[in-house]
Each structure stands twice: as C-alpha cells, then as structure tokens.
Amino acid sequence: MNKPYELTAQEWVEVAAVRDVWESWGLEGEEDPVGVLQECVYAVRFDYLNGGPGYCGPLYILKGDGDPEIPPVVLVREEGQLAAV
C-alpha cells in the first residue's frame, strides 16, 4: 500500500501545469515543459492515506537532479487541482 508509483503521461502534464513547479524549474517559455521535467526531475506518486483526520489522496514528490540539499516539491490535490504544499 505505501509504495511509490511512476507518474503516468497525463500526471506529468498535470504536474507541469502547476505554477510552483514552473517557477522551481524555470519552465517559463519552454516549448516542452513536460519533456524538461521528465529529463531532470525524479517524481513519484503515493496513494496517501492519513493515519488520522486530514488529507487522503494522491501525494506527489518531485526532486530535481541538482543540489541534494534543496528540499523536494510536494503536491497534493485540492479542489480537483494539484497544488504545492
């Protein structure tokens, strides 16, 4: 149950549309933001179930291939849209 899943093609498109992701990876003006992300970002999705009251749903973790000390970007679904935490 608590295992990571590879992102689908549609999930990559949705992740690439998140403003915080654009800013984190400098995607403004890129012709193929999805392709850029797929080449330089490690990404997984968890089917997250909170152990108590709170968020349950997809949890995405994105980590760039640069400085390992820079924290990952975490996304959750809010009102049908992905949003950075």
Backbone as JSON Lines, residues from 0, in Angstrom:
{"i":0,"aa":"M","n":[0.81,-1.19,0.0],"ca":[0.0,0.0,0.0],"c":[0.86,1.27,0.0]}
{"i":1,"aa":"N","n":[1.87,1.36,0.81],"ca":[2.68,2.57,0.93],"c":[3.82,2.59,-0.07]}
{"i":2,"aa":"K","n":[3.56,2.17,-1.28],"ca":[4.63,2.12,-2.27],"c":[4.48,3.26,-3.27]}
{"i":3,"aa":"P","n":[5.61,3.72,-3.82],"ca":[5.55,4.79,-4.82],"c":[5.15,4.24,-6.19]}
{"i":4,"aa":"Y","n":[4.51,5.1,-6.96],"ca":[4.11,4.75,-8.32],"c":[4.77,5.72,-9.31]}
{"i":5,"aa":"E","n":[5.11,5.22,-10.47],"ca":[5.62,6.05,-11.54],"c":[4.5,6.94,-12.06]}
{"i":6,"aa":"L","n":[4.82,8.17,-12.42],"ca":[3.8,9.07,-12.96],"c":[3.39,8.63,-14.36]}
{"i":7,"aa":"T","n":[2.11,8.75,-14.64],"ca":[1.6,8.48,-15.98],"c":[1.87,9.7,-16.86]}
{"i":8,"aa":"A","n":[1.69,9.54,-18.15],"ca":[1.87,10.66,-19.08],"c":[0.93,11.81,-18.72]}
{"i":9,"aa":"Q","n":[-0.31,11.51,-18.37],"ca":[-1.28,12.55,-18.0],"c":[-0.88,13.24,-16.7]}
{"i":10,"aa":"E","n":[-0.34,12.5,-15.75],"ca":[0.11,13.11,-14.5],"c":[1.27,14.07,-14.73]}
{"i":11,"aa":"W","n":[2.2,13.72,-15.63],"ca":[3.31,14.62,-15.96],"c":[2.77,15.94,-16.52]}
{"i":12,"aa":"V","n":[1.76,15.86,-17.38],"ca":[1.16,17.07,-17.96],"c":[0.55,17.92,-16.84]}
{"i":13,"aa":"E","n":[-0.16,17.28,-15.94],"ca":[-0.8,18.0,-14.84],"c":[0.24,18.62,-13.9]}
{"i":14,"aa":"V","n":[1.29,17.88,-13.59],"ca":[2.36,18.39,-12.73],"c":[3.04,19.59,-13.4]}
{"i":15,"aa":"A","n":[3.28,19.5,-14.69],"ca":[3.95,20.58,-15.42],"c":[3.11,21.86,-15.46]}
{"i":16,"aa":"A","n":[1.82,21.76,-15.21],"ca":[0.94,22.92,-15.24],"c":[0.89,23.67,-13.9]}
{"i":17,"aa":"V","n":[1.49,23.13,-12.86],"ca":[1.46,23.76,-11.54],"c":[2.45,24.93,-11.51]}
{"i":18,"aa":"R","n":[1.99,26.09,-11.12],"ca":[2.8,27.31,-11.14],"c":[4.08,27.16,-10.32]}
{"i":19,"aa":"D","n":[4.0,26.57,-9.14],"ca":[5.18,26.39,-8.29],"c":[6.22,25.49,-8.98]}
{"i":20,"aa":"V","n":[5.77,24.54,-9.75],"ca":[6.69,23.67,-10.49],"c":[7.37,24.49,-11.59]}
{"i":21,"aa":"W","n":[6.59,25.31,-12.3],"ca":[7.17,26.17,-13.35],"c":[8.28,27.03,-12.76]}
{"i":22,"aa":"E","n":[7.99,27.63,-11.61],"ca":[8.97,28.53,-11.0],"c":[10.19,27.77,-10.48]}
{"i":23,"aa":"S","n":[9.99,26.63,-9.9],"ca":[11.09,25.85,-9.33],"c":[12.07,25.37,-10.39]}
{"i":24,"aa":"W","n":[11.57,25.04,-11.57],"ca":[12.43,24.51,-12.62],"c":[12.6,25.46,-13.8]}
{"i":25,"aa":"G","n":[12.17,26.7,-13.66],"ca":[12.39,27.69,-14.71],"c":[11.79,27.3,-16.04]}
{"i":26,"aa":"L","n":[10.55,26.88,-16.03],"ca":[9.91,26.37,-17.25],"c":[9.24,27.45,-18.09]}
{"i":27,"aa":"E","n":[9.26,28.69,-17.62],"ca":[8.63,29.78,-18.37],"c":[9.23,29.85,-19.78]}
{"i":28,"aa":"G","n":[8.38,29.81,-20.78],"ca":[8.83,29.91,-22.16],"c":[9.34,28.61,-22.77]}
{"i":29,"aa":"E","n":[9.38,27.54,-22.01],"ca":[9.81,26.25,-22.56],"c":[8.75,25.71,-23.52]}
{"i":30,"aa":"E","n":[9.18,25.21,-24.66],"ca":[8.25,24.61,-25.63],"c":[7.7,23.29,-25.13]}
{"i":31,"aa":"D","n":[8.52,22.54,-24.4],"ca":[8.12,21.21,-23.93],"c":[8.43,21.08,-22.44]}
{"i":32,"aa":"P","n":[7.62,21.75,-21.57],"ca":[7.91,21.67,-20.14],"c":[7.84,20.26,-19.59]}
{"i":33,"aa":"V","n":[6.96,19.44,-20.12],"ca":[6.86,18.05,-19.65],"c":[8.16,17.31,-19.95]}
{"i":34,"aa":"G","n":[8.69,17.47,-21.15],"ca":[9.94,16.82,-21.52],"c":[11.1,17.26,-20.64]}
{"i":35,"aa":"V","n":[11.16,18.56,-20.33],"ca":[12.21,19.07,-19.45],"c":[12.11,18.41,-18.09]}
{"i":36,"aa":"L","n":[10.91,18.36,-17.54],"ca":[10.72,17.75,-16.22],"c":[11.1,16.27,-16.23]}
{"i":37,"aa":"Q","n":[10.67,15.55,-17.26],"ca":[10.95,14.12,-17.32],"c":[12.44,13.83,-17.39]}
{"i":38,"aa":"E","n":[13.22,14.77,-17.9],"ca":[14.66,14.57,-18.01],"c":[15.43,14.95,-16.76]}
{"i":39,"aa":"C","n":[14.92,15.9,-15.96],"ca":[15.72,16.4,-14.85],"c":[15.06,16.29,-13.48]}
{"i":40,"aa":"V","n":[13.93,15.61,-13.39],"ca":[13.21,15.52,-12.12],"c":[12.9,14.05,-11.8]}
{"i":41,"aa":"Y","n":[13.17,13.69,-10.56],"ca":[12.71,12.41,-10.03],"c":[11.32,12.66,-9.48]}
{"i":42,"aa":"A","n":[10.36,11.84,-9.85],"ca":[8.99,12.07,-9.41],"c":[8.3,10.75,-9.1]}
{"i":43,"aa":"V","n":[7.54,10.76,-8.01],"ca":[6.74,9.6,-7.64],"c":[5.39,10.07,-7.12]}
{"i":44,"aa":"R","n":[4.44,9.17,-7.16],"ca":[3.11,9.43,-6.6],"c":[2.82,8.35,-5.57]}
{"i":45,"aa":"F","n":[2.26,8.77,-4.46],"ca":[1.77,7.83,-3.46],"c":[0.26,7.99,-3.37]}
{"i":46,"aa":"D","n":[-0.44,6.9,-3.14],"ca":[-1.86,6.97,-2.81],"c":[-1.91,7.16,-1.3]}
{"i":47,"aa":"Y","n":[-1.91,8.4,-0.88],"ca":[-1.7,8.77,0.52],"c":[-2.98,8.62,1.33]}
{"i":48,"aa":"L","n":[-2.84,7.96,2.48],"ca":[-3.93,7.82,3.44],"c":[-3.4,8.31,4.78]}
{"i":49,"aa":"N","n":[-3.93,9.41,5.26],"ca":[-3.52,9.97,6.54],"c":[-3.91,9.02,7.66]}
{"i":50,"aa":"G","n":[-3.04,8.85,8.65],"ca":[-3.31,7.98,9.79],"c":[-4.35,8.55,10.74]}
{"i":51,"aa":"G","n":[-4.78,9.76,10.51],"ca":[-5.8,10.41,11.33],"c":[-6.63,11.29,10.43]}
{"i":52,"aa":"P","n":[-7.36,12.21,11.0],"ca":[-8.14,13.13,10.16],"c":[-7.19,14.0,9.32]}
{"i":53,"aa":"G","n":[-7.59,14.28,8.13],"ca":[-6.76,15.11,7.27],"c":[-6.8,14.65,5.83]}
{"i":54,"aa":"Y","n":[-5.72,14.94,5.11],"ca":[-5.67,14.7,3.68],"c":[-5.57,13.22,3.34]}
{"i":55,"aa":"C","n":[-6.34,12.81,2.35],"ca":[-6.23,11.49,1.73],"c":[-6.35,11.71,0.23]}
{"i":56,"aa":"G","n":[-5.42,11.16,-0.52],"ca":[-5.44,11.33,-1.96],"c":[-4.05,11.21,-2.52]}
{"i":57,"aa":"P","n":[-3.86,11.59,-3.79],"ca":[-2.54,11.48,-4.39],"c":[-1.57,12.47,-3.75]}
{"i":58,"aa":"L","n":[-0.37,12.0,-3.51],"ca":[0.72,12.82,-2.97],"c":[1.9,12.66,-3.91]}
{"i":59,"aa":"Y","n":[2.32,13.75,-4.53],"ca":[3.43,13.72,-5.49],"c":[4.66,14.32,-4.83]}
{"i":60,"aa":"I","n":[5.79,13.69,-5.04],"ca":[7.06,14.2,-4.56],"c":[7.98,14.36,-5.76]}
{"i":61,"aa":"L","n":[8.48,15.59,-5.95],"ca":[9.35,15.92,-7.08],"c":[10.7,16.38,-6.54]}
{"i":62,"aa":"K","n":[11.77,15.79,-7.04],"ca":[13.11,16.15,-6.61],"c":[13.97,16.36,-7.84]}
{"i":63,"aa":"G","n":[14.54,17.54,-7.96],"ca":[15.4,17.85,-9.09],"c":[16.72,17.11,-9.01]}
{"i":64,"aa":"D","n":[17.44,17.08,-10.13],"ca":[18.7,16.36,-10.19],"c":[19.88,17.24,-9.8]}
{"i":65,"aa":"G","n":[19.61,18.4,-9.2],"ca":[20.67,19.31,-8.78],"c":[21.1,19.06,-7.34]}
{"i":66,"aa":"D","n":[21.33,20.13,-6.63],"ca":[21.8,20.1,-5.25],"c":[20.91,19.21,-4.38]}
{"i":67,"aa":"P","n":[21.47,18.16,-3.76],"ca":[20.64,17.27,-2.95],"c":[20.11,17.91,-1.68]}
{"i":68,"aa":"E","n":[20.64,19.06,-1.28],"ca":[20.17,19.72,-0.06],"c":[18.93,20.57,-0.29]}
{"i":69,"aa":"I","n":[18.58,20.82,-1.54],"ca":[17.35,21.56,-1.84],"c":[16.18,20.62,-1.61]}
{"i":70,"aa":"P","n":[15.2,21.04,-0.79],"ca":[14.08,20.13,-0.48],"c":[13.22,19.84,-1.71]}
{"i":71,"aa":"P","n":[12.54,18.71,-1.7],"ca":[11.66,18.36,-2.82],"c":[10.4,19.23,-2.82]}
{"i":72,"aa":"V","n":[9.73,19.25,-3.95],"ca":[8.42,19.89,-4.07],"c":[7.39,18.8,-3.82]}
{"i":73,"aa":"V","n":[6.41,19.09,-2.98],"ca":[5.35,18.14,-2.65],"c":[4.04,18.73,-3.15]}
{"i":74,"aa":"L","n":[3.28,17.92,-3.87],"ca":[2.0,18.34,-4.42],"c":[0.88,17.45,-3.9]}
{"i":75,"aa":"V","n":[-0.28,18.05,-3.65],"ca":[-1.49,17.32,-3.29],"c":[-2.64,17.86,-4.14]}
{"i":76,"aa":"R","n":[-3.73,17.14,-4.16],"ca":[-4.89,17.58,-4.93],"c":[-5.83,18.35,-4.0]}
{"i":77,"aa":"E","n":[-6.11,19.6,-4.42],"ca":[-7.05,20.47,-3.69],"c":[-8.1,20.97,-4.65]}
{"i":78,"aa":"E","n":[-9.34,20.67,-4.36],"ca":[-10.45,21.1,-5.2],"c":[-10.25,20.71,-6.67]}
{"i":79,"aa":"G","n":[-9.76,19.51,-6.89],"ca":[-9.58,18.97,-8.23],"c":[-8.31,19.39,-8.94]}
{"i":80,"aa":"Q","n":[-7.48,20.24,-8.33],"ca":[-6.25,20.73,-8.94],"c":[-5.05,20.33,-8.09]}
{"i":81,"aa":"L","n":[-3.92,20.1,-8.73],"ca":[-2.7,19.87,-7.97],"c":[-2.18,21.2,-7.45]}
{"i":82,"aa":"A","n":[-1.69,21.17,-6.21],"ca":[-1.16,22.38,-5.58],"c":[0.03,22.0,-4.72]}
{"i":83,"aa":"A","n":[1.02,22.89,-4.68],"ca":[2.2,22.66,-3.84],"c":[1.82,22.83,-2.38]}
{"i":84,"aa":"V","n":[2.45,22.01,-1.56],"ca":[2.23,22.1,-0.1],"c":[3.21,23.09,0.46]}
